[in-house]
Amino acid sequence: LALYISKTKELIMDFGRGRLRTHNPVYINGMMEGRVKNVKFLGVHISNDLSWTQHTDAIIKKAHQRLYFLRRLRRVSLSRSTLSNFYRCTVESMLTGCILAWFGNLSAQERKRLQKVENTAQSFIGSGLPSIEGIYQKGWQHHQGSTPSWPQTHLP
């Protein structure tokens, strides 16, 4: 297993109250690793203050790029079910990726911006789509009722 020090980044999340603390840099093999204020991990933009503005901006930008293709497909008179499938596979799947990790902490303004993307898609398709908030709530309910999928071990 090789560690690429040049690709290793340090993200500090310090929520201590009061005075600002200084953090000593981390050295690996005598090299100081880079300190960053945000990082993209598994497609989710995580910032050091756990605000989700950068992530929301990124997925909305991607969604608008993909909505262009939905609009083009509508012009060739595809059925609503085909347009809906295209939306769900290319736009909704990207908008709701790792939704349980970040959606609950969005500001009202960020939620409205996401809903606006979905409203645009609905106007292209001509039929209703499940709301992003509804997808989040359904996922959260499923998560609350789930049990671990790994085998349970019992200690004597």
Secondary structure, DSSP 8 states (H G I E B T S, - for coil): ----GGG-EEE-----SSS-------EETTEE-EEESEEEETTEEEETT---HHHHHHHHHHHHHHHHHHHHHHHTT--HHHHHHHHIIIIIHHHTTTHHHHGGG--HHHHHHHHHHHHHHHHHHTS----HHHHHHHHHHHHHH---SS------
